[in-house]
Amino acid sequence: MFHDTALGELVRKIAGLTQEAANVAFSEFLNNRNLTAPQLNCIKTIIDYVVKNGYIKDNSELTEQPFTTIGRITEIFSLPDAQKILGIIKSIKDNAFDVAG
C-alpha cells in the first residue's frame, strides 16, 4: 500500500496497460461479433483509455470524456453485449488490484 492505494493499482495508474493486454482482454468479444463502425469505435475508445490509464475505476467514468462523444454503451450495444463489455472492464480493474494487492 502507498497511502491508501494498493501497489498494483498504483503501478497500473502510472504505467497504464499494454496495448497487447488490452487487445487480449477484448479479443474474444471482438472475434465473435460483426460490429458496426460505432460499436468498433466504442471498443477502441475503451481500449485506448485503459492503455493510457490502466483501468476504468467505475462505470460512471463511461459518462465522461472521452466516452460522451461516442454515446452510451447501452445505446450502441444490446444489453447482453453491454454487460459483457462491463464485465471485461471490471476484470481489467480487478486484475490491477490483484497484481500486488
N, C-alpha and C positions, 0 to 999 in steps of 0.2 A: 504494500500500500504506500502511496505517496500522497500525503494528506488524506483525503477521503476517496482517492482514485485507485482502483486496482491496477497493478502493474501491467497486466495485459491490455486493459482499457487505455492506459496512458501511452503505451507503446503504439497501439493501433491509432490513437488520435494523432500522434506525432508522425508516424511512418506511413499511415494510410494502409491500404490493402493492395496487393499486387494486381495488375490487370488480369493476369492469368488466374489467380484465385477467384476474382470476381466473376470472370467468364465461366469458370468451372462451377461456381455456385449456381449460376443461371442456366448452365448448359442443358440439363435435362428438360427444363421448362421450354427453352428455345427450340430444342431439337424435335419436340413432339407437337409443334403447332405451326400452322401457316398464319403468321401475324401480319396485320395491316401496318402501313407506314406509321400511323400514330402509336400503335402498340410497340413497334420496334423502337421508336423514339423514346417512349416512356421507359422501356427497359434500359436503353442506352444511357438515359439521364440518371437512372438509379445506379447503374454500374459505374458511370463516371463519378458520381457523388461518393460512393463507398470507396472507390480507388483513392480519391483525394482525402476523404475524411475518416476512413477506416470502417465506419458503420453508420447506420441511421439509428439514433438514440431511441426515438419512439415514433409512432405513426403520425403524430402531429407535425413532424418535420415535413411530411409529404404535402402539407398545406402551405408551405413556404417556398421561396425561391430555392432552387431553380424549378421546382415541381409545379408551381402555379401556372406556368406558361404552357404546360403540356396537358393539363386537365387532371381531374381526379381519377385515380386508378379504377374506381368502380364505375366510372363513365366510359372508360376506354376498354375495360375488360369485363367479361362475365364475372359474376360473383365468385364462382369456384376458382377461376383463374386469378382473380384479385386476391383471394385468400391464399392461394399458393405463393403468389409473389410476396405477400406479407409474411408468410412462413419462411421464405428464403431470406428476407430482410432480417427477420428475428434470429435465424440460425447464424447469420454473419455476425450479428451483435453478440449473441450468446458465445460464439467462438472467441471473440475478442475478450470477453470477461473470463472465459475459462482458461485462456492460454497460461496465465500465471496467477490467476485469481485466488 
